[in-house]
Amino acid sequence: IDIKRIIEHLPRQRLGVLITDHNVRETLAVCERAYIVSQGHLIAHGTPQQILEDEQVKRVYLGEDFRL
């Protein structure tokens, strides 16, 4: 089963899903909104693009050189 394909069809059925994963590339590719938690604290939330541009997310989680 292609999980990505299933997740992409959920909005048509007016369904949502919460994904917890450390694979940022895969997760941001299928989500409309993301929440980044570091050491138990929410440090950022927004669209995948907003997450990628967030300086604190880069510093704490992604690294300055992260690219999709």
MDAnalysis code that builds the backbone (N, CA, C; Angstrom):
import MDAnalysis as mda
import numpy as np

u = mda.Universe.empty(204, n_residues=68, atom_resindex=np.repeat(np.arange(68), 3), trajectory=True)
u.add_TopologyAttr("name", ["N", "CA", "C"] * 68)
u.add_TopologyAttr("resid", np.arange(1, 69))
u.add_TopologyAttr("resname", ["ILE", "ASP", "ILE", "LYS", "ARG", "ILE", "ILE", "GLU", "HIS", "LEU", "PRO", "ARG", "GLN", "ARG", "LEU", "GLY", "VAL", "LEU", "ILE", "THR", "ASP", "HIS", "ASN", "VAL", "ARG", "GLU", "THR", "LEU", "ALA", "VAL", "CYS", "GLU", "ARG", "ALA", "TYR", "ILE", "VAL", "SER", "GLN", "GLY", "HIS", "LEU", "ILE", "ALA", "HIS", "GLY", "THR", "PRO", "GLN", "GLN", "ILE", "LEU", "GLU", "ASP", "GLU", "GLN", "VAL", "LYS", "ARG", "VAL", "TYR", "LEU", "GLY", "GLU", "ASP", "PHE", "ARG", "LEU"])
u.atoms.positions = np.array([
    [0.851, -1.183, 0.000],
    [0.000, 0.000, 0.000],
    [0.889, 1.237, 0.000],
    [0.571, 2.167, -0.866],
    [1.315, 3.418, -0.935],
    [0.674, 4.412, 0.036],
    [1.283, 4.572, 1.192],
    [0.741, 5.439, 2.241],
    [0.602, 6.877, 1.745],
    [1.572, 7.343, 0.978],
    [1.521, 8.717, 0.467],
    [0.254, 8.936, -0.364],
    [-0.073, 7.998, -1.206],
    [-1.265, 8.117, -2.053],
    [-2.537, 8.139, -1.195],
    [-2.586, 7.313, -0.175],
    [-3.749, 7.288, 0.718],
    [-3.904, 8.632, 1.424],
    [-2.807, 9.166, 1.950],
    [-2.848, 10.444, 2.669],
    [-3.301, 11.569, 1.749],
    [-2.845, 11.553, 0.502],
    [-3.223, 12.605, -0.443],
    [-4.716, 12.588, -0.759],
    [-5.373, 11.451, -0.634],
    [-6.804, 11.353, -0.929],
    [-7.694, 11.670, 0.270],
    [-7.145, 11.755, 1.449],
    [-7.952, 11.994, 2.650],
    [-8.748, 13.300, 2.624],
    [-8.186, 14.425, 2.164],
    [-8.981, 15.668, 2.161],
    [-10.263, 15.569, 1.327],
    [-10.248, 14.788, 0.270],
    [-11.458, 14.621, -0.546],
    [-12.573, 13.948, 0.243],
    [-12.181, 13.163, 1.229],
    [-13.150, 12.473, 2.077],
    [-13.420, 13.263, 3.356],
    [-12.880, 14.471, 3.415],
    [-13.008, 15.356, 4.575],
    [-12.455, 14.698, 5.838],
    [-11.324, 14.020, 5.656],
    [-10.639, 13.359, 6.759],
    [-9.249, 13.948, 6.925],
    [-8.751, 13.873, 8.124],
    [-7.387, 14.312, 8.396],
    [-6.641, 13.210, 9.117],
    [-5.353, 13.384, 9.222],
    [-4.526, 12.397, 9.898],
    [-3.367, 13.114, 10.576],
    [-2.968, 12.607, 11.712],
    [-1.806, 13.136, 12.420],
    [-0.657, 12.164, 12.206],
    [0.433, 12.661, 11.661],
    [1.612, 11.837, 11.403],
    [2.730, 12.318, 12.307],
    [3.348, 11.411, 13.008],
    [4.563, 11.750, 13.749],
    [5.686, 10.967, 13.098],
    [6.690, 11.687, 12.643],
    [7.752, 11.047, 11.876],
    [8.994, 11.917, 11.921],
    [10.135, 11.297, 11.809],
    [11.388, 12.039, 11.759],
    [11.884, 12.214, 10.325],
    [11.161, 11.674, 9.354],
    [11.537, 11.828, 7.957],
    [10.870, 13.095, 7.415],
    [11.560, 14.207, 7.561],
    [10.999, 15.513, 7.211],
    [10.659, 15.600, 5.729],
    [11.500, 15.094, 4.878],
    [11.248, 15.188, 3.434],
    [9.927, 14.518, 3.054],
    [9.732, 13.297, 3.508],
    [8.504, 12.569, 3.180],
    [7.278, 13.224, 3.804],
    [7.399, 13.633, 5.041],
    [6.250, 14.193, 5.748],
    [5.822, 15.533, 5.160],
    [6.767, 16.437, 4.913],
    [6.408, 17.746, 4.354],
    [5.855, 17.626, 2.938],
    [6.210, 16.565, 2.244],
    [5.719, 16.373, 0.877],
    [4.228, 16.039, 0.835],
    [3.669, 15.541, 1.936],
    [2.263, 15.126, 1.912],
    [1.356, 15.929, 2.840],
    [1.914, 16.857, 3.596],
    [1.069, 17.556, 4.572],
    [0.700, 18.963, 4.105],
    [-0.407, 19.452, 4.647],
    [-0.826, 20.829, 4.408],
    [-0.308, 21.747, 5.503],
    [-0.197, 21.207, 6.724],
    [0.307, 21.954, 7.878],
    [1.245, 21.048, 8.643],
    [2.244, 21.655, 9.254],
    [3.216, 20.892, 10.038],
    [3.441, 21.576, 11.377],
    [3.773, 20.779, 12.347],
    [4.091, 21.255, 13.696],
    [5.428, 20.644, 14.074],
    [6.369, 21.478, 14.464],
    [7.696, 21.002, 14.833],
    [7.841, 21.099, 16.345],
    [8.150, 19.962, 16.955],
    [8.322, 19.882, 18.400],
    [9.776, 19.535, 18.685],
    [10.372, 20.276, 19.600],
    [11.748, 20.012, 20.019],
    [11.788, 19.980, 21.539],
    [12.287, 18.912, 22.081],
    [12.404, 18.724, 23.527],
    [11.080, 18.988, 24.246],
    [9.998, 18.509, 23.635],
    [8.685, 18.619, 24.249],
    [7.978, 19.949, 24.071],
    [8.574, 20.864, 23.312],
    [7.978, 22.191, 23.116],
    [7.713, 22.441, 21.633],
    [6.543, 23.007, 21.355],
    [6.215, 23.401, 19.993],
    [7.075, 24.601, 19.627],
    [7.893, 24.457, 18.588],
    [8.754, 25.580, 18.198],
    [8.299, 26.254, 16.915],
    [7.444, 25.577, 16.133],
    [6.955, 26.199, 14.897],
    [5.756, 25.423, 14.375],
    [4.914, 26.132, 13.632],
    [3.814, 25.487, 12.927],
    [3.497, 26.323, 11.706],
    [2.978, 25.667, 10.683],
    [2.624, 26.370, 9.464],
    [2.630, 25.438, 8.273],
    [2.597, 26.035, 7.104],
    [2.661, 25.252, 5.878],
    [4.062, 24.663, 5.747],
    [4.225, 23.658, 4.903],
    [5.574, 23.128, 4.703],
    [6.581, 24.220, 4.315],
    [6.171, 25.144, 3.467],
    [7.083, 26.219, 3.060],
    [7.466, 27.100, 4.245],
    [6.503, 27.435, 5.083],
    [6.801, 28.243, 6.273],
    [7.763, 27.507, 7.206],
    [7.578, 26.209, 7.353],
    [8.474, 25.415, 8.200],
    [9.887, 25.451, 7.639],
    [10.024, 25.268, 6.341],
    [11.350, 25.261, 5.712],
    [12.059, 26.600, 5.825],
    [11.307, 27.690, 5.893],
    [11.898, 29.027, 5.963],
    [12.122, 29.515, 7.392],
    [11.608, 28.803, 8.376],
    [11.690, 29.234, 9.771],
    [13.122, 29.094, 10.297],
    [13.694, 30.190, 10.749],
    [15.089, 30.197, 11.206],
    [15.311, 29.315, 12.432],
    [14.357, 29.308, 13.356],
    [14.522, 28.465, 14.540],
    [14.466, 26.983, 14.162],
    [13.593, 26.616, 13.248],
    [13.510, 25.227, 12.792],
    [14.820, 24.823, 12.126],
    [15.363, 25.706, 11.309],
    [16.654, 25.411, 10.674],
    [17.738, 25.195, 11.718],
    [17.777, 26.068, 12.694],
    [18.826, 26.021, 13.711],
    [18.692, 24.790, 14.616],
    [17.466, 24.494, 15.045],
    [17.250, 23.445, 16.044],
    [17.037, 22.065, 15.427],
    [16.395, 22.006, 14.265],
    [15.937, 20.712, 13.769],
    [16.501, 20.323, 12.402],
    [16.382, 21.199, 11.424],
    [16.749, 20.839, 10.057],
    [18.226, 21.009, 9.740],
    [18.823, 22.043, 10.297],
    [20.183, 22.405, 9.902],
    [20.122, 23.453, 8.808],
    [21.119, 24.278, 8.743],
    [21.132, 25.399, 7.787],
    [21.176, 24.948, 6.328],
    [21.732, 23.783, 6.048],
    [21.910, 23.327, 4.668],
    [20.808, 22.387, 4.186],
    [19.742, 22.226, 4.952],
    [18.673, 21.291, 4.586],
    [17.993, 21.729, 3.299],
    [17.772, 20.788, 2.405],
    [17.050, 21.030, 1.147],
    [16.099, 19.867, 0.910],
    [14.922, 20.163, 0.362],
    [13.984, 19.085, 0.002],
    [14.432, 18.399, -1.259],
])
